[in-house]
Amino acid sequence: MKVLLLYKDYHPVVGGIENHIRLLARGLRNEGVDARVLVTNTGPATQRQTIDGVPVTKTGRQSTILSTPISLPFFVELRRQTATVDLVHLHAPYPLAELAQFVLGRAKPTVISYHSDIVRQKKTGRLYAPFFKKVLQRAALIAASSPAYIESSPFLLDVRQKCRVIHYGIETKRYEETAQVRGDAESLRNKYGDLPLLLFIGRLRHYKGVDVLIQAMHRIRARLLIIGTGPMQEAWQNLAHTQNLAEKVFFLGDASDKETLAARYAADLFVLPSTNRAEALGIVQLEAMACGLPVVCTELGTGTSYVNRDGVTGLVVPPNDPNALAAAINKLLAAPAMRAKMGAEGRMRVRHEFSFGTMTNSTISFYQDALSER
């Protein structure tokens, strides 16, 4: 089986969907599926690379409009590559890929991984919605990350009969604690003193809610480590400065896998304070839970609380509420035994339901069903 995966970015661009596609493509190839990736480059030149054994084409980018990379060579490359594959796997939302596939790739069956609703670009989203709904209707099958998203998304309700739940998966072995990790984590703890450590990892995008977490830090006796970069970085750094929180909030920038793993084992608590439906699930929650970290997340009506079960693997609070966020964090910081129990429950949940192998096998079955229905 030959499959072409479409999205806007790929490794080394850091992001939840980008990391998911990288892991999925590698897993598919390990299982004998000829998976290839077509995305856009961050620069104007088209590049052909092999990353982790996966053939990746990155077409030259001319511009970026409303977070959407514009690449005219993407259309040419899509037409060329779809001629040689059995199936196209579109990762949405990415309007340019959706348009290109709808116009040029209709001869081949298409499946869609629906990662999130379009939230921020409300005006353009309304204009785009009728076309996007046609794209969804034309798809053979659609994958969503949780039952909650299928039932709550205005785009998926009309096509829910063709939706399937496929859990995001992670390589749990990569998150195991070793002597080296333990030593690195201890060094990190020593660096930031004797206060508890809170951890946020992710792209600094508008919906991540780091500004809400920064405001909550006034009420929390702890230090916050923020790993990641993005368009909101400067604004949120300025916010921490103007709020006189320079001694409590630390922006660490992008970090290696080794550094982020050490940070997870150094931290007492992981926080995902996202503010709207652009956060469909939060793969970073799975990674934290795999390390035995309890999680505080927000209830968005998506999959955040599907992963992090309130009172079991962590706590769930309303979005955009610094007081509620601080109260939940303080509750867990004051209860080490509760944190340990929730951390153990989270690790078990990830291993049983969100493993890399389960995701890969479910995706292959998804492809087979789509081809048979075609």
C-alpha positions in Angstrom: 0.0 0.0 0.0 1.3 3.5 -1.0 0.1 6.5 1.0 0.8 10.2 0.7 0.5 12.3 3.8 -0.3 16.0 3.4 0.2 18.9 5.8 1.8 22.3 6.0 4.9 21.6 8.1 7.1 18.7 9.2 10.2 18.0 11.3 12.3 19.9 12.4 9.3 22.3 12.8 8.1 21.7 16.3 4.4 21.2 17.0 1.9 18.5 18.1 0.6 17.7 14.6 4.0 17.9 13.0 5.4 15.5 15.6 2.3 13.2 15.2 2.7 13.0 11.4 6.5 12.3 11.8 5.8 9.4 14.2 2.9 8.0 12.1 4.9 8.0 8.9 7.8 6.2 10.5 5.4 3.7 12.1 3.6 3.0 8.8 6.9 2.3 7.0 8.0 0.0 9.8 4.8 -2.0 9.1 5.4 -2.2 5.4 3.3 0.7 4.2 5.0 2.9 1.7 4.3 6.2 3.4 5.5 9.5 1.9 5.0 13.1 3.1 4.3 16.2 1.2 4.5 19.5 3.1 5.8 23.1 2.5 9.3 24.3 3.2 10.0 27.2 5.5 12.0 28.9 2.7 11.4 29.5 -1.1 13.3 26.4 -2.3 11.8 22.9 -2.8 13.6 20.2 -0.9 13.5 16.4 -1.1 14.8 14.7 2.0 14.7 11.3 3.8 13.9 11.8 7.5 13.9 8.8 9.7 13.6 6.6 6.6 10.6 8.6 5.4 10.7 10.3 1.9 9.7 13.9 2.5 9.1 16.6 -0.1 9.0 20.2 1.1 7.8 22.6 -1.6 9.0 26.1 -1.7 7.0 28.6 0.3 6.2 32.1 -1.2 4.3 33.5 1.7 2.3 32.8 4.9 -1.2 34.3 5.2 -3.3 33.8 8.4 -1.0 31.0 9.5 -1.4 29.3 6.2 1.8 28.6 4.2 1.3 29.5 0.5 3.2 27.3 -1.9 2.4 27.1 -5.6 4.8 24.2 -6.2 2.7 22.2 -3.8 0.0 21.8 -6.4 2.4 20.6 -9.0 4.0 18.1 -6.6 0.7 16.9 -5.4 -0.5 16.0 -8.9 2.8 14.3 -9.6 2.9 12.2 -6.5 -0.8 11.2 -6.3 -0.4 9.4 -9.6 1.8 6.8 -7.9 -0.1 6.2 -4.6 -3.1 4.2 -3.6 -4.4 6.6 -1.0 -4.0 10.2 0.1 -4.1 11.1 3.9 -4.9 14.7 4.4 -4.2 16.3 7.8 -6.6 19.1 8.4 -6.9 22.0 8.8 -4.6 23.2 6.1 -6.7 25.0 3.4 -4.0 24.9 0.7 -3.7 21.1 0.9 -7.4 20.7 1.0 -7.9 22.9 -2.1 -5.1 21.2 -3.9 -6.4 17.7 -3.2 -10.0 18.6 -4.0 -9.0 20.0 -7.4 -6.1 17.8 -8.4 -6.2 14.6 -6.4 -9.8 13.5 -6.7 -8.9 10.4 -8.7 -7.5 8.7 -5.6 -9.4 7.9 -2.4 -8.8 10.4 0.4 -8.9 10.0 4.1 -8.7 13.0 6.5 -7.3 13.3 10.0 -9.4 16.1 11.5 -7.1 17.7 14.1 -9.1 20.8 15.1 -11.8 23.3 14.1 -10.7 26.6 12.5 -11.1 29.0 15.5 -9.1 32.1 15.3 -9.8 33.2 11.7 -13.5 33.6 12.2 -14.3 35.7 9.2 -12.3 33.8 6.7 -13.4 30.6 8.4 -17.0 31.4 7.6 -16.1 32.0 4.0 -14.1 28.8 3.8 -16.6 26.6 5.7 -18.9 25.7 2.7 -15.9 24.5 0.7 -14.3 22.6 3.6 -17.6 20.8 4.3 -17.5 19.6 0.6 -14.0 18.3 1.2 -15.2 16.4 4.3 -18.2 15.0 2.4 -16.0 13.8 -0.4 -13.5 12.0 1.9 -13.8 8.2 2.2 -13.3 8.2 6.0 -12.4 10.8 8.6 -10.3 10.2 11.7 -10.8 12.2 14.9 -8.8 12.1 18.1 -11.8 11.6 20.5 -15.6 10.9 20.5 -16.1 14.3 22.2 -14.6 16.1 19.1 -16.9 14.2 16.7 -20.0 15.1 18.7 -19.0 18.8 19.3 -17.4 19.9 16.1 -19.8 21.8 13.8 -17.9 20.5 10.8 -18.1 16.8 11.8 -21.7 16.5 12.9 -23.0 16.1 9.4 -20.4 13.5 8.4 -20.1 11.6 11.7 -21.3 8.4 10.1 -17.9 8.3 8.3 -15.9 9.4 11.3 -13.6 7.0 13.3 -11.8 7.6 16.5 -8.1 7.0 16.3 -6.1 7.8 19.4 -2.8 9.7 19.0 0.0 7.5 20.1 3.4 8.0 21.5 6.5 5.8 21.9 6.2 5.1 25.6 9.7 3.6 25.9 11.1 7.0 25.0 9.6 8.4 28.1 11.0 6.0 30.6 13.3 7.2 33.4 16.9 6.2 33.2 19.9 7.0 35.5 20.9 9.7 33.0 17.5 11.2 32.9 17.3 11.1 36.7 20.6 13.0 36.9 19.6 15.6 34.4 16.3 16.2 36.2 18.1 16.6 39.5 20.4 19.2 38.0 17.4 21.1 36.6 15.7 21.1 40.0 18.9 22.4 41.7 19.1 25.2 39.1 15.7 26.6 40.0 15.9 26.3 43.7 13.7 24.5 46.3 10.3 25.7 45.1 8.0 23.2 43.2 8.3 23.2 39.4 5.4 23.6 37.0 5.9 22.7 33.3 4.4 23.8 30.1 5.7 22.5 26.7 4.3 23.5 23.4 4.2 26.0 20.5 3.5 29.5 21.9 0.3 30.1 19.9 -2.7 32.2 20.7 -4.9 29.3 22.0 -2.3 27.8 24.4 -3.4 30.1 27.3 0.1 30.7 28.7 -1.0 34.3 29.5 -3.7 32.9 31.8 -1.1 30.6 33.5 1.3 33.6 33.9 -1.5 35.6 35.6 -2.3 32.6 37.9 1.4 32.5 39.0 0.7 35.4 41.4 -1.3 32.9 43.6 1.1 30.0 43.3 4.2 29.3 45.3 6.2 27.6 42.5 8.3 28.3 39.5 7.1 27.8 35.9 9.3 26.4 33.1 8.0 27.2 29.6 9.5 25.2 26.8 8.7 26.2 23.2 8.7 29.1 20.9 6.1 30.7 18.7 4.3 33.9 17.6 3.2 34.8 21.1 6.6 34.4 22.7 7.5 38.1 22.9 4.1 39.2 24.1 4.0 36.6 26.9 7.6 37.4 27.9 6.6 41.0 28.2 3.6 40.0 30.2 5.7 38.1 32.7 8.0 41.1 33.0 5.3 43.7 33.5 3.6 41.4 36.1 7.0 41.3 38.0 7.2 37.5 37.6 10.7 37.3 36.3 11.8 35.2 39.3 8.9 32.8 38.9 8.4 32.4 35.1 11.2 31.1 32.9 11.1 30.9 29.1 13.5 28.2 28.0 12.9 28.4 24.2 13.0 25.2 22.1 14.7 22.2 23.7 16.0 18.8 22.6 14.2 15.6 23.3 16.8 14.9 26.1 16.1 18.3 27.7 12.4 18.1 27.6 12.5 14.6 29.0 14.6 15.8 31.9 12.2 18.7 32.5 9.2 16.3 32.7 11.0 14.3 35.4 12.1 17.5 37.2 8.6 18.9 37.3 6.0 18.3 39.9 3.0 19.1 37.7 2.3 19.6 34.0 -0.1 22.4 33.0 -2.0 22.8 29.7 -4.1 26.0 30.1 -5.5 26.2 26.5 -8.3 28.6 25.9 -10.3 27.4 22.9 -11.2 24.5 20.5 -8.0 24.9 18.5 -6.6 22.5 21.2 -8.2 19.3 20.1 -6.5 17.0 22.6 -3.0 18.0 23.6 -0.4 15.4 22.8 1.9 17.0 25.3 -0.5 15.7 28.0 0.2 12.2 26.8 3.9 12.8 27.0 3.7 14.2 30.5 1.5 11.3 31.6 3.9 8.8 30.2 6.5 10.3 32.6 4.1 9.9 35.6 3.2 13.6 35.8 -0.2 14.6 36.9 -1.9 17.2 34.6 -4.0 20.3 35.1 -5.8 21.1 31.9 -8.9 23.1 30.8 -12.3 21.9 29.7 -12.8 22.9 26.1 -15.5 20.4 25.0 -12.8 18.7 22.9 -10.4 15.9 23.9 -8.4 17.6 26.6 -10.5 16.1 29.4 -10.9 12.9 27.4 -7.2 12.3 27.9 -6.8 13.9 31.3 -9.6 12.5 33.4 -10.6 14.9 36.2 -9.8 13.5 39.6 -8.1 10.4 38.1 -5.0 11.5 36.1 -5.2 15.2 37.1 -7.6 18.1 37.4 -9.7 19.9 34.8 -10.7 23.6 35.2 -12.6 26.1 33.1 -10.6 28.0 30.5 -9.6 31.7 30.8 -9.9 31.5 34.6 -6.6 32.3 36.4 -8.2 31.8 39.8 -9.5 28.3 39.0 -6.2 27.4 37.5 -4.3 28.5 40.5 -6.6 26.7 42.9 -6.2 23.4 41.0 -2.5 23.7 40.9 -2.3 24.6 44.6 -4.5 21.7 45.5 -2.2 19.2 43.8 1.0 20.9 45.0 -0.3 20.5 48.6 -1.0 16.8 48.1 2.1 14.7 47.1 0.3 11.4 47.6 -2.5 12.5 45.3 0.0 13.6 42.7 1.8 10.3 42.8 -1.5 8.3 42.5 -2.7 10.5 39.6 0.7 10.2 37.9 0.6 6.4 38.1 -2.9 6.3 36.7 -1.9 8.6 33.8 1.1 6.4 32.9 -1.1 3.3 32.9 -3.7 5.0 30.7 -1.1 6.1 28.1 0.4 2.6 27.9 -2.9 0.9 27.5 -4.8 3.3 25.1 -2.4 5.8 23.5 0.6 3.7 22.5 2.5 4.1 19.2 1.7 0.5 18.1 -2.0 0.9 18.7 -2.1 4.1 16.7 -0.2 2.6 13.8 -2.3 -0.5 13.6 -5.5 1.5 13.9 -4.4 3.7 11.0 -3.6 0.8 8.8 -7.1 -0.7 9.4 -8.5 2.8 8.7 -6.8 2.8 5.4 -8.0 -0.7 4.5 -11.6 0.2 5.3 -11.3 3.3 3.2 -10.0 1.4 0.2 -12.6 -1.3 0.6 -15.4 1.2 0.8 -14.0 2.9 -2.3 
